[in-house]
Amino acid sequence: MKKYEFRYRKYMLITKYVIDELLRVPSGGTTLISLDLGRSFVKARVADGVLVIGNLRFGLDYLKEEVTDETGIYVLSQEGVRKIAFYADGKYYKLRLVKPYVAPTLEINGIHMHRIKDITPWEDARLKVKAAKVKRGAKVLDIGTGLGYTAINSLNYGASKVVTIEVDPNVLKIAELNPWSRELENSRVEVILGDAYEVIKEFDDEEFDRIIHDPPRIHMAGHLYSLEFYKELYRVLKKGGIMYHYTGAPGIVHGHDVTHGIIRRLSAVGFVTEKNEKLLGVICRKY
C-alpha cells in the first residue's frame, strides 16, 4: 500500500472571467478579486493598463492575450501565466472552470469528473457523502480521490478518518494546484496511490463504517464493477454500514441500462440495494 504525501501548492490563480472583470475597472480604480477560485478575495488596483496587487504588477493587455480559454484556470506569476492543463501518459488533463468562484472540476480527455449540469462539483460530492450517511466519528473509505471533494466533505460531515484511493498520480498533481483540494492535507485524510482493486485486499474485515465508491465509467474501469471487487467492498464494510456507489447512467442513451447488472452483482454478494435515480447511483447496506 503506497501512501501519497499530498502537498497543496499555493499559487495565484486567474481566469478569463477575472480578467474581463478587471478590464471593466476604470484606471485608478480598485476592486476585489479572487486569486484562489473564490475561496478568498484581495484588493487589486488598475492603473494605466496595469494590474497592481500589493507589490506585484501585471500588464492587462498581456493577460488578456494569454488568458483566452473560457474554462481554463491559469497560474499567475511574475514569469507570466500558464494553464493548469497538460498531456501525460497519453491523456489530456485540465483543471476546468465550471462557473466563477466555485469549485472547479477535472477533465481527462474532455470528460469531466463531476456532474456539472445544474449542479456544482462541490455540491455533487456533498450529496454523495450525504447519501452514504456519513456521520460524526465514522471511518470512511473513498474510492476515486479525484480532486478530493468527497473526502473533504466527509470530514465536514464529521468523519474521524478518511482513506481515499487514487490510481492516477497525474490527477493528484492537478489536485495539489487546486485551492478547493487543499484540505486533503488534513491529518484525518490518508491518500493512497494505487489501483483500488488491489489496495482493498490489504484492509481488514469490517474496517470501514461507510464507503463511497465513485469509479470511472464502466468501460474505463470494469474491474471496479466486478463481482470479485464487490465481494471485497462487502468484506471491509462493517455490519450496519452503508455504501454509496455512483454509477451514472451508462448505456441509457442506447436503451441498455447496465445499472441492472451492477445491482444484481451487488445483491449477489450480500448488499441490500436501493437505486437512487436522482443521484445516479445505488445505496447499499450490509446487515
N, C-alpha and C positions, 0 to 999 in steps of 0.2 A: 504494500500500500504506500503510494508516494504522496506525501503531504506537500502542498503547494503553499509557499510563503507569499501570500498576497500583499502587495505594497502599492497603495494608491499613490499615483504620481501627479502631484498638483501642478497644473499649468493654467494659464489664462486661455479660455476657450471663447471663440467668437463664431457667429453665424451670419448669414446674409440678412436675416431679419434684423439683427442688431446693427449691422452696417446701414441698412436702409433707414432705421430709426435715427442714427447719428447724422445721416445726410440731411435730415429734416430740422436739425438743431441749428438755429441761426448762429453766425460767427460771434464768438464771445459768450455764447450761452452754455449752460451746464445742464446735465441730465443724469439720471441714474441708469446704469446699465448692469447687466449680469455677465460676469466672465466665468461662471460655472453652471450654465444652463438653468438658471433660475433658483439656485439654492441660496444665493446671497446677491446683494447689489452694492455697487460702489459708485461714487460720484465721478463723472467724467466731464471734461470741458472741450469744446470745439472752438478753435481759434485759427483763422486763416487757412482752413482746409486741413488742419492738424488735430488729431485726437490726442488729448492730454489726460493721462491717468497717473496721478502722483508725479513722479519724476520721469515717467515714460512718455514718449511721443511717437505717434504713428501717422503717416500720411494717409488721409482718407481716400484720395484718388488711387493710391496703391492698393489699399484694402478693397476698394470697390472692384478693381480689375482682377484681384486674386481670389476673392471670396464670391464665387459665382453660382455655386451649387445650392439650390433652394433647400435641399435636405442635408447638406453637408455640415459637418462640425469641424472647425479648424483650431489648431493650436496657434496661439499668438505669442510671438516673442520678438526681441529686438532684431533677430536674424530674419524675420519675415513671418509668413504663415505656412502651415502645412495641414492638409486634410487628414483626418483620422480615418484612413482607408488604405488598404494595401493588398497585394497579391501574395499568397503564401500557400505552399502545398497544393497548388492547382485550384485554389479558391480565391474569391474576392471578398474581403471583409470590409465592412463600413459601419461606423457608428452613425446612425441615421436620426436626424431631427424629425420628430413627428409633428410637433407644434411648438411655438416659443415657450420657453420656461417650464417645460415638463420633462419628465424622464424620457430619454431617447430609447430607441430600440437598436438592435443589432441586425444587420443584413449580411447574409452569406450567399453569394451568387444571386443577389437580388431577392432572396427570400427573407422576409423579416421574421424575427424570432418571437415576436409577441403579437397578440391581436391589437390592431390599431384603428379598426373601423368603429367609430362611435365609442371608443374607449381608449384610455391611455395605457401604455405598457405597465406603469406602476399600479394602476387600478386592476389591470388584468392579473398581475401577480398577487395582489391583495385578495382578490376574490378566490383564487386557487387556495391560498392559505386559509381563508375563511371556510371554504368548502371542506377542507381537511379537519376543521375544528381544532386548529392549533390553540393550545391554552397555556396558561402560566405553568412553568415547570416541565413542559413536555420536551422530550428529546426527539428531534426531527431529522429524518433522512430526506434530503433534497436531491433528486436525480436530474441532472442537467442544470448546472450552475448558471450558465449564460452570463448575463450582467449582474447576477446576484440578487435580483429583486425579490424572488421568492424566499431566499434565505433571510434577507434583511427584514422582510415583512413578517416572517416567522418570529424573529427577535421582537419586533414591535408588538406581536400578539402574546409575548411572554415566554417564548421557548427558552429553556435553560441551556440548550446545546443544539446546534445545527451542524450536521455533517453533510456537506454538499459536494457532489461529484461532477467533474467536467472532463470530457475526453480530449478536448481540443485546446492546446496551450495558446493558440492564436486568439481564441475567444477571451481567455483570461488577460492577455496582453491588452486587448481593447478595453476590458473592464477596468484595468488599472489606470486608464486615462479618463474614465467616466466619473464625474463628481457624484452621480447618483449611486455608484457602486462602492463608495469609499467605506461604508460600514462593514464590508467584508473583512476589514482589518480587525473587527471586534473579536475579543478573546473567546467569545462563546461560539464562534464560527470556525469550523475546521474544513478547509478546502482540500479536496483530494483530486489529483490529476490521474485519470485513468479511465478505462472502459468499465462502466458500472456492471456489466455482465460478469466481469472477473472480480472487481473490487468487492461486490456484495458477498462473495463467498467467504470473505475474511471477517465478517461481522458475526457476533454471537446470536444465538437463538433469542427471539423476543427482545432485541436490544432497543427497538425504537417504539415510541408511543404513537408517532404519526409519520406517514410517508407522503411526499408529494413527488409523483412520477411524471415528469414533463419531458418526454423523449423527443428527438427529432421525428420527422414524418416516417411512417412505417416503411416506405420504400428506401429510406436512407439508413434506418437502424432497426431492421426487422427482428434482430435477436433480442431487442429490448421489449418486444411484444410477444415473445415466445412462451410456451408453456413452462419450459425449464426456468426462465427468468422469473416468471410469476410465482413459481414454487419457492424461489429464494426470497422474493418480496414477502410472501406469506410467512416464511420461516422467521424472518428478522423482525416482523411486526408483533407487538405484544397482543395478548388476548384482550379484547375490548378496544383494540386500536383501530384507527381509520386511515385509509389511504385515498388520496385523490389522484386519479390517473387522467391526465389530459390526453385526449385522443384526436381532437379536431374533428373534421368531417371528411375523412379520406374516402375517395371513390364515390361520394354522393352525387357529384356532377354527372357521372356516367351511370347513375342508377344502381350502384352497388355499394352499399354501406358496410364497410368492413368492421364497423364497431360491433356488429353482432358476433363476429368471430372473436373479437377481443373479450367481450363479456362472457362468451362461452368458455374461453380458456381460464379467465379469472374465476369463474364459478367452479370449474373443474378442480382447481387447486384448493378450494375451500372458502373463498371470499363470498360474502353476501353482497350483491351488487345493486346499485341504483344508478340508472343512466340520468345524467343531468344535461339536457339538451341546451339549456341556456348558456352553460359554461363549456359546452362541447367536451364533456368528459364523463368519467364514471367514478362514483363514490363507492369505495369498497370497505367492508367491515369484517373484522375477524372476531368470531365469538368462541 
